[in-house]
Amino acid sequence: MIHEENSRKRPCGKTGRPQRKHPPEKSPHGRHAQPHLRMKPETEPSLMPVFAQIGKPPTKAFRPDPFQLDALDAIRENDCLVMAPTGSGKTWIAEEAIRSVFLKGGRCWYASPLKALTNAKWVEFGNHFESANVGIVTGDTKENTDAPILVGTTEILRNQLYDAMHSGRNLNCDLVILDEAHFLGDRDRGVVWEEIMIYLPVRINLLLLSATIGNGEEIAAWLSSIRGKPCRVIREENRPVPLFPLFLHPSGRIMPLVEKNRLFGKIDDFIGRRQHGHSERGLPPFGEMMDILAHSQLLPAIFFLKSRAECDAALGMCGPPADPTADEAFLQDLETLLERFPYLRNHRQLHNLRTARVAAHHGGQLPAWKFLVETMMKQGRLKAIFATSTVAAGVNFPARTIVLMNSDLFNGHEFSPLSGTEFHQMTGRAGRRGQDQVGFMLAVPGRFMDLIHVRKLLFRKPEAIASRIRSDFPMVLNLLLSQTPEDIREIFAKSLAAYQRRHGETQGQPREEQTDLWSDFQRHLRLLREESFVGMDNRLTENGVWASKLRLDQPLLIAECLRRGVFPRGDEKLLAAVIAPFVYDGDQDLIVIRKELPGRLTRVYERVVKTLSPLAGRLKAGGFPVAPLFLWPAVVIYEWAAGGDWNRIIRKAGIADGDMAMLIMRTADNLRQIMSLRETHPETAALAAAAREVILREPVVFD
């Protein structure tokens, strides 16, 4: 059905190499490549004392650090922001804070940004507090939600606060923990963190955990100003495992990267001669690098690469490990996981994992495969992982060494030099507490490696967080459920954006870029009135009330389809298919041969597009972004919902496993939102439930 791609560029993470919008300026490594000579393992003599520290530290009884005890003292009475390096014991603080509340009969909410991290905490807390006392709620999983300890994603917690404000009831909770609190500054999702902090009742203590916040005192002062009680800042600078920066010369010689805070002298000479160790084109010699790392006992390692394609290609360059010890334990652990996920036995990268003890980890892979890789890495069974930068944020499998191949990063919009925050997230994975006495960061020269920039990052603090709050239609609809416009104006006055404007410009977001929240809210309100979701009295109409339950990226378009009755009836496959174009947020279009498609699919798709055309035009005229509704997502979801073969679908469509899985999961989440309309749209809500059932199956979901 799907024939070929058009010429649109794929965003970072899609199959193929991302195009840098702004290539780095003159890099200090030069521009002229030399023919590649095989690397020979050598070590700079000055590193011998450092390498002598490599090994497992002596086992000793756990004793909490002073900063951990200080944090527990603080959170018992007030709010607390803990900033400490990765692996320093922030989770222990969370567990003990939960224990303190739980033993008194209280309730706790633990929120994280990632579903994978949420699932891991669910299992972890279940082991600590017994599974009957721990529940989970995400877009995919909902179990034991009346438990006294609840883990979930931040979006779910924000939605529960919306519901509490609407019902007039307080959130049934005594402690909220926001993990990875630096997401407050995330360009796309930071608004959710900020909303939680603004809406959370003052009686509920708030514990924030992060390794990378540059302006913690400012964040705490803002929270104190809006919540009327102290927010104590607990800062720990020392890494539990010291980090030592290294440089890999193209000859294979490992050198210290810095000496007395300056680049090591021989590196200066290398930069001055403007030499490369391998051609700018083609892949670096990953297999030889692995041999070098193994020779110096620097494995296991995480290689941070620029694209999915490079991660996958690196696997084929790695041969079997020189030391085949522990094969039996490795194979036993692998077999246990494959028995759990039998459909992974035919995974095209299983051979590399089994023979070379290496794996790729990125968004283009199946959730179950990523889980298998993460588990094997945490069990110490892998030599290396080749990963995109997404591994740095939230997934917990540190290594002895992290390898930086580039000094820039695709941030979802363009390539830009690594920030202090991004660098600290990556280097936070170097060194395993309890298994390593020292961790390493290895910089490898290459086309997009600026060694001078990396040296500066070693001494740079994480960037200050700037407010990312903004109005959107789900926010405005949900606030109007319980607030008047003037109430909402007061809410915006409590925002971090307002606080930062009052106190001058904030690093990372100049004043002219900070949104006037009130004006933007009024713009949304006017359109909602024009579309009859809000009355002239600024209260939600009947349509506005049920539309507020559609906590989606494009709620007005979905609501318009429901109002006009254009969604299919009696065919759950068609409903799943027609929802898919609403959830795809990329710009990749695929040419579809329409004459090969079922007529009922093209008819319902064209009916939806035609029905929405006037509203889409009004939205665009009002300055609101409207994503195109491509046909190809409907095609692949329809074929999947009809029982099609997974491999055949993705091969024909030319998309990655992970992209297909993400499209299905997002479609399922939109269908779940439609299911919430049981009172007003019972037939469509029931059909949405059936549609979720037919698309949520292996290999997309797993226990």
Secondary structure in CASP SS format (residue, H / E / C, confidence):
PFRMAT SS
TARGET T0000
AUTHOR 0000-0000-0000
METHOD secondary structure of the structure
MODEL  1
M C 1.00
I E 1.00
H E 1.00
E E 1.00
E E 1.00
N C 1.00
S C 1.00
R C 1.00
K C 1.00
R C 1.00
P C 1.00
C C 1.00
G C 1.00
K C 1.00
T C 1.00
G C 1.00
R C 1.00
P C 1.00
Q C 1.00
R C 1.00
K C 1.00
H C 1.00
P C 1.00
P C 1.00
E C 1.00
K C 1.00
S C 1.00
P C 1.00
H C 1.00
G C 1.00
R C 1.00
H C 1.00
A C 1.00
Q C 1.00
P C 1.00
H C 1.00
L C 1.00
R C 1.00
M C 1.00
K C 1.00
P C 1.00
E E 1.00
T E 1.00
E C 1.00
P H 1.00
S H 1.00
L H 1.00
M H 1.00
P H 1.00
V H 1.00
F H 1.00
A C 1.00
Q C 1.00
I C 1.00
G C 1.00
K C 1.00
P C 1.00
P C 1.00
T C 1.00
K C 1.00
A C 1.00
F C 1.00
R C 1.00
P C 1.00
D C 1.00
P H 1.00
F H 1.00
Q H 1.00
L H 1.00
D H 1.00
A H 1.00
L H 1.00
D H 1.00
A H 1.00
I H 1.00
R H 1.00
E H 1.00
N C 1.00
D E 1.00
C E 1.00
L E 1.00
V E 1.00
M E 1.00
A C 1.00
P C 1.00
T C 1.00
G C 1.00
S C 1.00
G C 1.00
K H 1.00
T H 1.00
W H 1.00
I H 1.00
A H 1.00
E H 1.00
E H 1.00
A H 1.00
I H 1.00
R H 1.00
S H 1.00
V H 1.00
F H 1.00
L H 1.00
K C 1.00
G C 1.00
G C 1.00
R C 1.00
C E 1.00
W E 1.00
Y E 1.00
A E 1.00
S E 1.00
P C 1.00
L C 1.00
K H 1.00
A H 1.00
L H 1.00
T H 1.00
N H 1.00
A H 1.00
K H 1.00
W H 1.00
V H 1.00
E H 1.00
F H 1.00
G H 1.00
N H 1.00
H H 1.00
F H 1.00
E C 1.00
S H 1.00
A H 1.00
N H 1.00
V E 1.00
G E 1.00
I E 1.00
V E 1.00
T C 1.00
G C 1.00
D C 1.00
T C 1.00
K E 1.00
E E 1.00
N C 1.00
T C 1.00
D C 1.00
A C 1.00
P C 1.00
I E 1.00
L E 1.00
V E 1.00
G E 1.00
T E 1.00
T H 1.00
E H 1.00
I H 1.00
L H 1.00
R H 1.00
N H 1.00
Q H 1.00
L H 1.00
Y H 1.00
D H 1.00
A H 1.00
M H 1.00
H H 1.00
S H 1.00
G C 1.00
R C 1.00
N C 1.00
L C 1.00
N C 1.00
C C 1.00
D C 1.00
L E 1.00
V E 1.00
I E 1.00
L E 1.00
D C 1.00
E C 1.00
A H 1.00
H H 1.00
F H 1.00
L H 1.00
G H 1.00
D C 1.00
R C 1.00
D C 1.00
R C 1.00
G H 1.00
V H 1.00
V H 1.00
W H 1.00
E H 1.00
E H 1.00
I H 1.00
M H 1.00
I H 1.00
Y H 1.00
L C 1.00
P C 1.00
V C 1.00
R C 1.00
I C 1.00
N E 1.00
L E 1.00
L E 1.00
L E 1.00
L E 1.00
S E 1.00
A C 1.00
T C 1.00
I C 1.00
G C 1.00
N C 1.00
G H 1.00
E H 1.00
E H 1.00
I H 1.00
A H 1.00
A H 1.00
W H 1.00
L H 1.00
S H 1.00
S H 1.00
I H 1.00
R H 1.00
G C 1.00
K C 1.00
P C 1.00
C E 1.00
R E 1.00
V E 1.00
I E 1.00
R E 1.00
E C 1.00
E C 1.00
N C 1.00
R C 1.00
P C 1.00
V C 1.00
P C 1.00
L E 1.00
F E 1.00
P E 1.00
L E 1.00
F E 1.00
L E 1.00
H C 1.00
P C 1.00
S C 1.00
G C 1.00
R E 1.00
I E 1.00
M E 1.00
P E 1.00
L C 1.00
V E 1.00
E E 1.00
K C 1.00
N C 1.00
R E 1.00
L E 1.00
F C 1.00
G H 1.00
K H 1.00
I H 1.00
D H 1.00
D H 1.00
F H 1.00
I H 1.00
G H 1.00
R H 1.00
R C 1.00
Q C 1.00
H C 1.00
G C 1.00
H C 1.00
S C 1.00
E C 1.00
R C 1.00
G C 1.00
L C 1.00
P C 1.00
P C 1.00
F H 1.00
G H 1.00
E H 1.00
M H 1.00
M H 1.00
D H 1.00
I H 1.00
L H 1.00
A H 1.00
H H 1.00
S C 1.00
Q C 1.00
L C 1.00
L C 1.00
P C 1.00
A E 1.00
I E 1.00
F E 1.00
F E 1.00
L C 1.00
K C 1.00
S C 1.00
R H 1.00
A H 1.00
E H 1.00
C H 1.00
D H 1.00
A H 1.00
A H 1.00
L H 1.00
G C 1.00
M C 1.00
C C 1.00
G C 1.00
P C 1.00
P C 1.00
A C 1.00
D C 1.00
P C 1.00
T C 1.00
A C 1.00
D H 1.00
E H 1.00
A H 1.00
F H 1.00
L H 1.00
Q H 1.00
D H 1.00
L H 1.00
E H 1.00
T H 1.00
L H 1.00
L H 1.00
E H 1.00
R H 1.00
F C 1.00
P H 1.00
Y H 1.00
L H 1.00
R H 1.00
N H 1.00
H C 1.00
R C 1.00
Q C 1.00
L H 1.00
H H 1.00
N H 1.00
L H 1.00
R H 1.00
T H 1.00
A H 1.00
R C 1.00
V E 1.00
A E 1.00
A E 1.00
H E 1.00
H C 1.00
G C 1.00
G C 1.00
Q C 1.00
L C 1.00
P H 1.00
A H 1.00
W H 1.00
K H 1.00
F H 1.00
L H 1.00
V H 1.00
E H 1.00
T H 1.00
M H 1.00
M H 1.00
K H 1.00
Q C 1.00
G C 1.00
R C 1.00
L C 1.00
K C 1.00
A E 1.00
I E 1.00
F E 1.00
A E 1.00
T C 1.00
S H 1.00
T H 1.00
V H 1.00
A H 1.00
A C 1.00
G C 1.00
V C 1.00
N C 1.00
F C 1.00
P C 1.00
A E 1.00
R C 1.00
T E 1.00
I E 1.00
V E 1.00
L E 1.00
M C 1.00
N C 1.00
S C 1.00
D E 1.00
L E 1.00
F E 1.00
N C 1.00
G C 1.00
H C 1.00
E C 1.00
F E 1.00
S E 1.00
P E 1.00
L C 1.00
S C 1.00
G H 1.00
T H 1.00
E H 1.00
F H 1.00
H H 1.00
Q H 1.00
M H 1.00
T H 1.00
G C 1.00
R C 1.00
A E 1.00
G C 1.00
R C 1.00
R C 1.00
G C 1.00
Q C 1.00
D C 1.00
Q C 1.00
V C 1.00
G E 1.00
F E 1.00
M E 1.00
L E 1.00
A E 1.00
V C 1.00
P C 1.00
G C 1.00
R C 1.00
F C 1.00
M C 1.00
D C 1.00
L H 1.00
I H 1.00
H H 1.00
V H 1.00
R H 1.00
K H 1.00
L H 1.00
L H 1.00
F C 1.00
R C 1.00
K C 1.00
P C 1.00
E C 1.00
A C 1.00
I C 1.00
A C 1.00
S C 1.00
R C 1.00
I C 1.00
R C 1.00
S C 1.00
D C 1.00
F H 1.00
P H 1.00
M H 1.00
V H 1.00
L H 1.00
N H 1.00
L H 1.00
L H 1.00
L C 1.00
S C 1.00
Q C 1.00
T C 1.00
P H 1.00
E H 1.00
D H 1.00
I H 1.00
R H 1.00
E H 1.00
I H 1.00
F H 1.00
A H 1.00
K C 1.00
S C 1.00
L H 1.00
A H 1.00
A H 1.00
Y H 1.00
Q H 1.00
R H 1.00
R H 1.00
H C 1.00
G C 1.00
E C 1.00
T E 1.00
Q C 1.00
G C 1.00
Q E 1.00
P C 1.00
R H 1.00
E H 1.00
E H 1.00
Q C 1.00
T C 1.00
D C 1.00
L H 1.00
W H 1.00
S H 1.00
D H 1.00
F H 1.00
Q H 1.00
R H 1.00
H H 1.00
L H 1.00
R H 1.00
L H 1.00
L H 1.00
R H 1.00
E H 1.00
E C 1.00
S C 1.00
F C 1.00
V E 1.00
G C 1.00
M C 1.00
D C 1.00
N C 1.00
R C 1.00
L E 1.00
T C 1.00
E H 1.00
N H 1.00
G H 1.00
V H 1.00
W H 1.00
A H 1.00
S C 1.00
K C 1.00
L C 1.00
R C 1.00
L C 1.00
D C 1.00
Q C 1.00
P H 1.00
L H 1.00
L H 1.00
I H 1.00
A H 1.00
E H 1.00
C H 1.00
L H 1.00
R H 1.00
R H 1.00
G C 1.00
V C 1.00
F C 1.00
P C 1.00
R C 1.00
G C 1.00
D C 1.00
E H 1.00
K H 1.00
L H 1.00
L H 1.00
A H 1.00
A H 1.00
V H 1.00
I H 1.00
A H 1.00
P H 1.00
F H 1.00
V H 1.00
Y C 1.00
D C 1.00
G C 1.00
D C 1.00
Q C 1.00
D C 1.00
L E 1.00
I E 1.00
V E 1.00
I C 1.00
R H 1.00
K H 1.00
E H 1.00
L C 1.00
P C 1.00
G H 1.00
R H 1.00
L H 1.00
T H 1.00
R H 1.00
V H 1.00
Y H 1.00
E H 1.00
R H 1.00
V H 1.00
V H 1.00
K H 1.00
T H 1.00
L H 1.00
S H 1.00
P H 1.00
L H 1.00
A H 1.00
G H 1.00
R H 1.00
L H 1.00
K H 1.00
A H 1.00
G C 1.00
G C 1.00
F C 1.00
P C 1.00
V C 1.00
A C 1.00
P C 1.00
L C 1.00
F C 1.00
L C 1.00
W H 1.00
P H 1.00
A H 1.00
V H 1.00
V H 1.00
I H 1.00
Y H 1.00
E H 1.00
W H 1.00
A H 1.00
A C 1.00
G C 1.00
G C 1.00
D C 1.00
W H 1.00
N H 1.00
R H 1.00
I H 1.00
I H 1.00
R H 1.00
K H 1.00
A H 1.00
G C 1.00
I C 1.00
A C 1.00
D H 1.00
G H 1.00
D H 1.00
M H 1.00
A H 1.00
M H 1.00
L H 1.00
I H 1.00
M H 1.00
R H 1.00
T H 1.00
A H 1.00
D H 1.00
N H 1.00
L H 1.00
R H 1.00
Q H 1.00
I H 1.00
M H 1.00
S C 1.00
L C 1.00
R C 1.00
E C 1.00
T C 1.00
H C 1.00
P H 1.00
E H 1.00
T H 1.00
A H 1.00
A H 1.00
L H 1.00
A H 1.00
A H 1.00
A H 1.00
A H 1.00
R H 1.00
E H 1.00
V H 1.00
I H 1.00
L C 1.00
R C 1.00
E C 1.00
P C 1.00
V C 1.00
V C 1.00
F C 1.00
D C 1.00
END
